[in-house]
Amino acid sequence: MDRKLVGFSRFMSLVLRHKPEEIGLMLDREGWASLDELVTKARAHGQPLDRELVSQIVAESEKQRFALSADGQRIRANQGHSIEIDLALPAMIPPADLYHGTAERHLPSIRASGLSSGSRTHVHLSPDRETATRVGARHGKPAVLTIASGEMHKEGYIFHRSENGVWLTDVVPVAFIRFPAE
């Protein structure tokens, strides 16, 4: 995605995941907003979005952060919210292992406390090591944790998978984390 689109994508992440009130945007309880309202309110706040540009961002985003409704009238972020919403994703049985990419500097804290959602609504897990490595590299020298998600599920932990394939859960206790060899 070119630099200009990245800037618009970041703006959309801000208002669809964290601060819709910054532009007066209303999200429903599942995080959906009217596409026309997003465009109108973004333009009023100096972001020259239009339907075509938003559709291009949704289609070309490598991370597939956004989804359009089947009728093309609504948009939402697939995950990563810091505001309370219900993505209405069904609970799913995860694969035996999932992965979490982080920066090496975070490992001591994770060893002590496990993974929590922090300011977000869920812990994000990747289906493969490669994706987790890319995620971790965004924050520093990457470290990939292997999560015994199948065992967690057997113990009653709930998992969901967002539209872009990211697995979501509330917390990952240390007992279910395999750390990289040091």
Secondary structure, 3 states (H helix, E strand, C coil): CCHHHHHHHHHHHHHHHHCHHHCCCCCCCCCCEEHHHHHHHHHHCCCCCCHHHHHHHHHHCCCCCEEECCCCCEEEECCCCCCCCCCCCCCCCCCCCEEEEEEHHHHHHHHHHCEECCCCCCEEEECCHHHHHHHHHCCCCEEEEEECHHHHHHCCCCCEECCCCCEEECEECHHHEECCCC
